[in-house]
Each structure stands twice: as C-alpha cells, then as structure tokens.
Amino acid sequence: MSKKFGVKRDQLQKKLFKKGIDTRAFFVDMANQPVLQKMGILKRETYPYADYISRNGCYLPSGFGITKRDLKYIGQTIKQIHNEYL
C-alpha cells in the first residue's frame, strides 16, 4: 500500500481516526486462520494476494446509515492524506 499510495495502512488509519473516521484492519486471510491450520484443511498452500490484502488493507465505514455527506468526507479525507505524501 505504501509504495502506491504513499502511506502505510497503520499510518492511514491513525490519520483517519484523528479526522473522526473509524477504520479496522482487514481480516486475517484463510491460510493464516489458526482454526483452519489446526484442522488441517489447508495443506500449507500459499495465497499471496490474500496475504497482501490481509497485511495492508483496512475497512472503511459502511452500512445503511452512512450518508452521501459522510462518504464524500471520507473520500476527500483519504485524498487529502494521499496528497500529503506526493
């Protein structure tokens, strides 16, 4: 993420939080789910894209209650943060 966007996920999340936008780190991909490893369902396979997303992605606010105004604010804030690192 930082190579293309300019800021790492954790930094982005901190900056968004300071602007009143709550986020969560992405899911742990299936290949790294302890319960699936313990059950032997995944036979030491690798999933590089899922692993990359898991390490670098984050959830943004969403849901039925989010307004167009909220979405615009979130988008503009992300763009502003991105521009800080250009």
N, CA, C and O atoms as a printed pandas DataFrame, in Angstrom:
     atom_number atom_name residue_name chain_id  residue_number  x_coord  y_coord  z_coord
0              1         N          MET        A               1    0.823   -1.195    0.000
1              2        CA          MET        A               1    0.000    0.000    0.000
2              3         C          MET        A               1    0.864    1.255    0.000
3              4         O          MET        A               1    0.589    2.199   -0.740
4              5         N          SER        A               2    1.902    1.270    0.822
5              6        CA          SER        A               2    2.697    2.494    0.940
6              7         C          SER        A               2    3.438    2.821   -0.352
7              8         O          SER        A               2    3.692    3.991   -0.635
8              9         N          LYS        A               3    3.790    1.799   -1.144
9             10        CA          LYS        A               3    4.509    2.064   -2.390
10            11         C          LYS        A               3    3.619    2.813   -3.382
11            12         O          LYS        A               3    4.077    3.741   -4.048
12            13         N          LYS        A               4    2.378    2.421   -3.481
13            14        CA          LYS        A               4    1.484    3.037   -4.458
14            15         C          LYS        A               4    0.716    4.221   -3.877
15            16         O          LYS        A               4    0.439    5.191   -4.582
16            17         N          PHE        A               5    0.377    4.143   -2.609
17            18        CA          PHE        A               5   -0.455    5.177   -2.006
18            19         C          PHE        A               5    0.358    6.254   -1.302
19            20         O          PHE        A               5   -0.058    7.411   -1.239
20            21         N          GLY        A               6    1.510    5.875   -0.778
21            22        CA          GLY        A               6    2.369    6.850   -0.125
22            23         C          GLY        A               6    2.395    6.758    1.388
23            24         O          GLY        A               6    3.263    7.353    2.027
24            25         N          VAL        A               7    1.465    6.026    1.972
25            26        CA          VAL        A               7    1.403    5.901    3.427
26            27         C          VAL        A               7    0.980    4.475    3.760
27            28         O          VAL        A               7    0.151    3.887    3.065
28            29         N          LYS        A               8    1.547    3.927    4.817
29            30        CA          LYS        A               8    1.202    2.569    5.233
30            31         C          LYS        A               8   -0.175    2.554    5.892
31            32         O          LYS        A               8   -0.675    3.579    6.357
32            33         N          ARG        A               9   -0.772    1.367    5.919
33            34        CA          ARG        A               9   -2.120    1.206    6.457
34            35         C          ARG        A               9   -2.262    1.774    7.864
35            36         O          ARG        A               9   -3.191    2.536    8.130
36            37         N          ASP        A              10   -1.355    1.414    8.764
37            38        CA          ASP        A              10   -1.484    1.855   10.146
38            39         C          ASP        A              10   -1.412    3.376   10.265
39            40         O          ASP        A              10   -2.124    3.974   11.072
40            41         N          GLN        A              11   -0.553    3.998    9.462
41            42        CA          GLN        A              11   -0.460    5.460    9.455
42            43         C          GLN        A              11   -1.761    6.065    8.926
43            44         O          GLN        A              11   -2.276    7.037    9.480
44            45         N          LEU        A              12   -2.281    5.483    7.853
45            46        CA          LEU        A              12   -3.537    5.965    7.287
46            47         C          LEU        A              12   -4.657    5.863    8.309
47            48         O          LEU        A              12   -5.440    6.799    8.471
48            49         N          GLN        A              13   -4.737    4.747    8.988
49            50        CA          GLN        A              13   -5.792    4.563    9.992
50            51         C          GLN        A              13   -5.676    5.601   11.113
51            52         O          GLN        A              13   -6.690    6.133   11.565
52            53         N          LYS        A              14   -4.471    5.888   11.558
53            54        CA          LYS        A              14   -4.284    6.881   12.618
54            55         C          LYS        A              14   -4.713    8.273   12.150
55            56         O          LYS        A              14   -5.364    9.014   12.886
56            57         N          LYS        A              15   -4.340    8.614   10.923
57            58        CA          LYS        A              15   -4.704    9.927   10.385
58            59         C          LYS        A              15   -6.215   10.037   10.196
59            60         O          LYS        A              15   -6.799   11.082   10.481
60            61         N          LEU        A              16   -6.847    8.976    9.721
61            62        CA          LEU        A              16   -8.293    8.994    9.558
62            63         C          LEU        A              16   -8.993    9.112   10.912
63            64         O          LEU        A              16   -9.981    9.833   11.046
64            65         N          PHE        A              17   -8.475    8.400   11.912
65            66        CA          PHE        A              17   -9.072    8.454   13.243
66            67         C          PHE        A              17   -9.027    9.874   13.804
67            68         O          PHE        A              17   -9.980   10.328   14.438
68            69         N          LYS        A              18   -7.916   10.571   13.567
69            70        CA          LYS        A              18   -7.797   11.956   14.030
70            71         C          LYS        A              18   -8.817   12.864   13.356
71            72         O          LYS        A              18   -9.170   13.918   13.886
72            73         N          LYS        A              19   -9.290   12.447   12.179
73            74        CA          LYS        A              19  -10.296   13.220   11.439
74            75         C          LYS        A              19  -11.711   12.707   11.718
75            76         O          LYS        A              19  -12.666   13.124   11.062
76            77         N          GLY        A              20  -11.843   11.797   12.698
77            78        CA          GLY        A              20  -13.156   11.295   13.079
78            79         C          GLY        A              20  -13.667   10.133   12.238
79            80         O          GLY        A              20  -14.865    9.850   12.233
80            81         N          ILE        A              21  -12.770    9.461   11.530
81            82        CA          ILE        A              21  -13.159    8.344   10.677
82            83         C          ILE        A              21  -12.571    7.066   11.268
83            84         O          ILE        A              21  -11.354    6.886   11.298
84            85         N          ASP        A              22  -13.440    6.194   11.730
85            86        CA          ASP        A              22  -13.008    4.952   12.358
86            87         C          ASP        A              22  -12.813    3.876   11.292
87            88         O          ASP        A              22  -13.625    3.756   10.375
88            89         N          THR        A              23  -11.757    3.109   11.407
89            90        CA          THR        A              23  -11.461    2.026   10.477
90            91         C          THR        A              23  -11.063    0.794   11.269
91            92         O          THR        A              23  -10.843    0.860   12.478
92            93         N          ARG        A              24  -10.973   -0.330   10.572
93            94        CA          ARG        A              24  -10.464   -1.564   11.178
94            95         C          ARG        A              24   -9.488   -2.197   10.200
95            96         O          ARG        A              24   -9.651   -2.100    8.984
96            97         N          ALA        A              25   -8.470   -2.846   10.754
97            98        CA          ALA        A              25   -7.554   -3.597    9.899
98            99         C          ALA        A              25   -8.332   -4.728    9.234
99           100         O          ALA        A              25   -9.332   -5.206    9.769
100          101         N          PHE        A              26   -7.865   -5.149    8.069
101          102        CA          PHE        A              26   -8.543   -6.189    7.305
102          103         C          PHE        A              26   -8.507   -7.526    8.027
103          104         O          PHE        A              26   -7.783   -7.698    9.008
104          105         N          PHE        A              27   -9.277   -8.444    7.540
105          106        CA          PHE        A              27   -9.380   -9.807    8.043
106          107         C          PHE        A              27   -8.030  -10.521    7.983
107          108         O          PHE        A              27   -7.117  -10.096    7.276
108          109         N          VAL        A              28   -7.929  -11.588    8.722
109          110        CA          VAL        A              28   -6.785  -12.484    8.597
110          111         C          VAL        A              28   -7.166  -13.485    7.522
111          112         O          VAL        A              28   -8.206  -14.136    7.621
112          113         N          ASP        A              29   -6.337  -13.616    6.499
113          114        CA          ASP        A              29   -6.695  -14.498    5.390
114          115         C          ASP        A              29   -6.834  -15.948    5.848
115          116         O          ASP        A              29   -6.289  -16.343    6.878
116          117         N          MET        A              30   -7.569  -16.727    5.068
117          118        CA          MET        A              30   -7.886  -18.104    5.447
118          119         C          MET        A              30   -6.648  -18.948    5.726
119          120         O          MET        A              30   -6.643  -19.749    6.661
120          121         N          ALA        A              31   -5.617  -18.779    4.939
121          122        CA          ALA        A              31   -4.414  -19.598    5.114
122          123         C          ALA        A              31   -3.750  -19.359    6.460
123          124         O          ALA        A              31   -2.967  -20.190    6.921
124          125         N          ASN        A              32   -4.052  -18.235    7.094
125          126        CA          ASN        A              32   -3.456  -17.920    8.395
126          127         C          ASN        A              32   -4.446  -17.980    9.548
127          128         O          ASN        A              32   -4.133  -17.544   10.656
128          129         N          GLN        A              33   -5.627  -18.513    9.301
129          130        CA          GLN        A              33   -6.607  -18.694   10.370
130          131         C          GLN        A              33   -6.174  -19.890   11.229
131          132         O          GLN        A              33   -6.102  -21.012   10.726
132          133         N          PRO        A              34   -5.887  -19.667   12.509
133          134        CA          PRO        A              34   -5.400  -20.765   13.359
134          135         C          PRO        A              34   -6.315  -21.988   13.361
135          136         O          PRO        A              34   -5.830  -23.119   13.328
136          137         N          VAL        A              35   -7.602  -21.780   13.397
137          138        CA          VAL        A              35   -8.518  -22.921   13.463
138          139         C          VAL        A              35   -8.430  -23.765   12.190
139          140         O          VAL        A              35   -8.491  -24.992   12.264
140          141         N          LEU        A              36   -8.290  -23.133   11.034
141          142        CA          LEU        A              36   -8.186  -23.888    9.785
142          143         C          LEU        A              36   -6.845  -24.602    9.680
143          144         O          LEU        A              36   -6.766  -25.701    9.132
144          145         N          GLN        A              37   -5.799  -23.984   10.201
145          146        CA          GLN        A              37   -4.488  -24.640   10.216
146          147         C          GLN        A              37   -4.521  -25.864   11.127
147          148         O          GLN        A              37   -4.006  -26.930   10.789
148          149         N          LYS        A              38   -5.141  -25.679   12.291
149          150        CA          LYS        A              38   -5.227  -26.772   13.262
150          151         C          LYS        A              38   -6.017  -27.946   12.713
151          152         O          LYS        A              38   -5.681  -29.102   12.968
152          153         N          MET        A              39   -7.068  -27.649   11.956
153          154        CA          MET        A              39   -7.912  -28.706   11.390
154          155         C          MET        A              39   -7.262  -29.383   10.184
155          156         O          MET        A              39   -7.736  -30.425    9.733
156          157         N          GLY        A              40   -6.192  -28.806    9.664
157          158        CA          GLY        A              40   -5.504  -29.385    8.527
158          159         C          GLY        A              40   -6.242  -29.213    7.207
159          160         O          GLY        A              40   -5.976  -29.934    6.245
160          161         N          ILE        A              41   -7.161  -28.267    7.156
161          162        CA          ILE        A              41   -7.945  -28.035    5.936
162          163         C          ILE        A              41   -7.062  -27.483    4.829
163          164         O          ILE        A              41   -7.202  -27.867    3.668
164          165         N          LEU        A              42   -6.168  -26.596    5.180
165          166        CA          LEU        A              42   -5.265  -26.009    4.190
166          167         C          LEU        A              42   -3.934  -26.738    4.278
167          168         O          LEU        A              42   -3.314  -26.793    5.340
168          169         N          LYS        A              43   -3.517  -27.275    3.195
169          170        CA          LYS        A              43   -2.313  -28.098    3.180
170          171         C          LYS        A              43   -1.074  -27.273    2.823
171          172         O          LYS        A              43   -0.431  -27.495    1.797
172          173         N          ARG        A              44   -0.764  -26.322    3.694
173          174        CA          ARG        A              44    0.418  -25.464    3.537
174          175         C          ARG        A              44    0.455  -24.749    2.185
175          176         O          ARG        A              44    1.524  -24.499    1.628
176          177         N          GLU        A              45   -0.703  -24.434    1.685
177          178        CA          GLU        A              45   -0.787  -23.681    0.445
178          179         C          GLU        A              45   -0.561  -22.215    0.749
179          180         O          GLU        A              45   -0.765  -21.770    1.878
180          181         N          THR        A              46   -0.145  -21.471   -0.247
181          182        CA          THR        A              46    0.059  -20.037   -0.062
182          183         C          THR        A              46   -0.902  -19.273   -0.961
183          184         O          THR        A              46   -1.257  -19.724   -2.050
184          185         N          TYR        A              47   -1.306  -18.131   -0.487
185          186        CA          TYR        A              47   -2.229  -17.258   -1.197
186          187         C          TYR        A              47   -1.679  -15.845   -1.118
187          188         O          TYR        A              47   -2.110  -15.066   -0.267
188          189         N          PRO        A              48   -0.740  -15.498   -1.980
189          190        CA          PRO        A              48   -0.035  -14.215   -1.850
190          191         C          PRO        A              48   -0.934  -12.994   -1.930
191          192         O          PRO        A              48   -0.675  -12.005   -1.244
192          193         N          TYR        A              49   -1.984  -13.030   -2.746
193          194        CA          TYR        A              49   -2.861  -11.864   -2.843
194          195         C          TYR        A              49   -3.674  -11.681   -1.570
195          196         O          TYR        A              49   -3.808  -10.565   -1.067
196          197         N          ALA        A              50   -4.211  -12.767   -1.056
197          198        CA          ALA        A              50   -4.968  -12.697    0.191
198          199         C          ALA        A              50   -4.065  -12.254    1.338
199          200         O          ALA        A              50   -4.480  -11.468    2.190
200          201         N          ASP        A              51   -2.846  -12.751    1.359
201          202        CA          ASP        A              51   -1.892  -12.368    2.396
202          203         C          ASP        A              51   -1.569  -10.880    2.306
203          204         O          ASP        A              51   -1.512  -10.194    3.327
204          205         N          TYR        A              52   -1.358  -10.381    1.092
205          206        CA          TYR        A              52   -1.052   -8.959    0.896
206          207         C          TYR        A              52   -2.218   -8.087    1.376
207          208         O          TYR        A              52   -2.013   -7.104    2.088
208          209         N          ILE        A              53   -3.421   -8.452    0.987
209          210        CA          ILE        A              53   -4.601   -7.674    1.386
210          211         C          ILE        A              53   -4.755   -7.711    2.902
211          212         O          ILE        A              53   -5.053   -6.693    3.526
212          213         N          SER        A              54   -4.555   -8.873    3.487
213          214        CA          SER        A              54   -4.672   -9.020    4.933
214          215         C          SER        A              54   -3.684   -8.119    5.673
215          216         O          SER        A              54   -4.026   -7.526    6.696
216          217         N          ARG        A              55   -2.475   -8.021    5.159
217          218        CA          ARG        A              55   -1.435   -7.214    5.810
218          219         C          ARG        A              55   -1.568   -5.724    5.542
219          220         O          ARG        A              55   -1.081   -4.911    6.328
220          221         N          ASN        A              56   -2.218   -5.350    4.445
221          222        CA          ASN        A              56   -2.208   -3.949    4.022
222          223         C          ASN        A              56   -3.574   -3.272    3.936
223          224         O          ASN        A              56   -3.642   -2.048    3.824
224          225         N          GLY        A              57   -4.642   -4.027    3.984
225          226        CA          GLY        A              57   -5.969   -3.450    3.794
226          227         C          GLY        A              57   -6.635   -3.019    5.083
227          228         O          GLY        A              57   -6.255   -3.442    6.175
228          229         N          CYS        A              58   -7.633   -2.172    4.933
229          230        CA          CYS        A              58   -8.442   -1.781    6.084
230          231         C          CYS        A              58   -9.889   -1.555    5.642
231          232         O          CYS        A              58  -10.165   -1.226    4.488
232          233         N          TYR        A              59  -10.789   -1.740    6.584
233          234        CA          TYR        A              59  -12.193   -1.492    6.336
234          235         C          TYR        A              59  -12.495   -0.018    6.593
235          236         O          TYR        A              59  -12.039    0.559    7.580
236          237         N          LEU        A              60  -13.255    0.568    5.705
237          238        CA          LEU        A              60  -13.734    1.936    5.875
238          239         C          LEU        A              60  -15.175    1.888    6.353
239          240         O          LEU        A              60  -15.832    0.856    6.213
240          241         N          PRO        A              61  -15.682    2.978    6.912
241          242        CA          PRO        A              61  -17.068    2.985    7.351
242          243         C          PRO        A              61  -18.024    2.629    6.211
243          244         O          PRO        A              61  -17.837    3.047    5.068
244          245         N          SER        A              62  -19.038    1.859    6.546
245          246        CA          SER        A              62  -20.048    1.469    5.568
246          247         C          SER        A              62  -21.330    1.116    6.310
247          248         O          SER        A              62  -21.373    1.128    7.541
248          249         N          GLY        A              63  -22.344    0.811    5.568
249          250        CA          GLY        A              63  -23.596    0.396    6.183
250          251         C          GLY        A              63  -24.759    1.240    5.716
251          252         O          GLY        A              63  -24.585    2.231    5.007
252          253         N          PHE        A              64  -25.953    0.830    6.124
253          254        CA          PHE        A              64  -27.168    1.505    5.696
254          255         C          PHE        A              64  -27.275    2.937    6.217
255          256         O          PHE        A              64  -27.914    3.776    5.582
256          257         N          GLY        A              65  -26.661    3.227    7.359
257          258        CA          GLY        A              65  -26.788    4.543    7.966
258          259         C          GLY        A              65  -25.824    5.593    7.443
259          260         O          GLY        A              65  -25.928    6.764    7.807
260          261         N          ILE        A              66  -24.896    5.192    6.602
261          262        CA          ILE        A              66  -23.910    6.154    6.118
262          263         C          ILE        A              66  -24.555    7.058    5.058
263          264         O          ILE        A              66  -25.300    6.596    4.193
264          265         N          THR        A              67  -24.255    8.329    5.149
265          266        CA          THR        A              67  -24.869    9.294    4.239
266          267         C          THR        A              67  -23.912    9.639    3.097
267          268         O          THR        A              67  -22.718    9.345    3.153
268          269         N          LYS        A              68  -24.463   10.262    2.073
269          270        CA          LYS        A              68  -23.626   10.730    0.966
270          271         C          LYS        A              68  -22.608   11.741    1.473
271          272         O          LYS        A              68  -21.468   11.780    1.010
272          273         N          ARG        A              69  -23.029   12.551    2.422
273          274        CA          ARG        A              69  -22.120   13.544    3.015
274          275         C          ARG        A              69  -20.945   12.852    3.710
275          276         O          ARG        A              69  -19.796   13.274    3.579
276          277         N          ASP        A              70  -21.254   11.775    4.456
277          278        CA          ASP        A              70  -20.196   11.001    5.118
278          279         C          ASP        A              70  -19.231   10.421    4.092
279          280         O          ASP        A              70  -18.014   10.515    4.254
280          281         N          LEU        A              71  -19.777    9.822    3.037
281          282        CA          LEU        A              71  -18.936    9.219    2.005
282          283         C          LEU        A              71  -18.038   10.252    1.346
283          284         O          LEU        A              71  -16.863    9.992    1.083
284          285         N          LYS        A              72  -18.596   11.419    1.082
285          286        CA          LYS        A              72  -17.814   12.486    0.464
286          287         C          LYS        A              72  -16.681   12.912    1.400
287          288         O          LYS        A              72  -15.550   13.109    0.956
288          289         N          TYR        A              73  -16.979   13.053    2.685
289          290        CA          TYR        A              73  -15.971   13.445    3.670
290          291         C          TYR        A              73  -14.861   12.399    3.752
291          292         O          TYR        A              73  -13.681   12.747    3.786
292          293         N          ILE        A              74  -15.232   11.132    3.783
293          294        CA          ILE        A              74  -14.246   10.049    3.850
294          295         C          ILE        A              74  -13.352   10.081    2.611
295          296         O          ILE        A              74  -12.128   10.027    2.728
296          297         N          GLY        A              75  -13.950   10.167    1.443
297          298        CA          GLY        A              75  -13.188   10.207    0.203
298          299         C          GLY        A              75  -12.258   11.400    0.125
299          300         O          GLY        A              75  -11.098   11.263   -0.264
300          301         N          GLN        A              76  -12.761   12.572    0.494
301          302        CA          GLN        A              76  -11.932   13.779    0.450
302          303         C          GLN        A              76  -10.781   13.695    1.450
303          304         O          GLN        A              76   -9.671   14.152    1.174
304          305         N          THR        A              77  -11.056   13.109    2.605
305          306        CA          THR        A              77  -10.015   12.979    3.631
306          307         C          THR        A              77   -8.920   12.025    3.174
307          308         O          THR        A              77   -7.736   12.304    3.363
308          309         N          ILE        A              78   -9.300   10.914    2.581
309          310        CA          ILE        A              78   -8.310    9.967    2.067
310          311         C          ILE        A              78   -7.480   10.628    0.966
311          312         O          ILE        A              78   -6.260   10.469    0.923
312          313         N          LYS        A              79   -8.132   11.354    0.096
313          314        CA          LYS        A              79   -7.417   12.049   -0.977
314          315         C          LYS        A              79   -6.440   13.076   -0.389
315          316         O          LYS        A              79   -5.313   13.206   -0.868
316          317         N          GLN        A              80   -6.864   13.793    0.631
317          318        CA          GLN        A              80   -6.013   14.790    1.280
318          319         C          GLN        A              80   -4.779   14.123    1.892
319          320         O          GLN        A              80   -3.665   14.626    1.749
320          321         N          ILE        A              81   -4.976   13.003    2.566
321          322        CA          ILE        A              81   -3.855   12.275    3.164
322          323         C          ILE        A              81   -2.904   11.788    2.080
323          324         O          ILE        A              81   -1.685   11.895    2.216
324          325         N          HIS        A              82   -3.462   11.260    1.016
325          326        CA          HIS        A              82   -2.646   10.792   -0.112
326          327         C          HIS        A              82   -1.810   11.951   -0.675
327          328         O          HIS        A              82   -0.621   11.777   -0.943
328          329         N          ASN        A              83   -2.404   13.101   -0.851
329          330        CA          ASN        A              83   -1.704   14.257   -1.407
330          331         C          ASN        A              83   -0.572   14.747   -0.505
331          332         O          ASN        A              83    0.398   15.328   -0.992
332          333         N          GLU        A              84   -0.685   14.521    0.791
333          334        CA          GLU        A              84    0.375   14.897    1.730
334          335         C          GLU        A              84    1.676   14.141    1.442
335          336         O          GLU        A              84    2.765   14.624    1.755
336          337         N          TYR        A              85    1.553   12.969    0.853
337          338        CA          TYR        A              85    2.718   12.106    0.638
338          339         C          TYR        A              85    3.211   12.112   -0.794
339          340         O          TYR        A              85    4.119   11.352   -1.130
340          341         N          LEU        A              86    2.637   12.950   -1.652
341          342        CA          LEU        A              86    3.099   13.034   -3.049
342          343         C          LEU        A              86    4.361   13.849   -3.162
343          344         O          LEU        A              86    4.887   14.022   -4.261
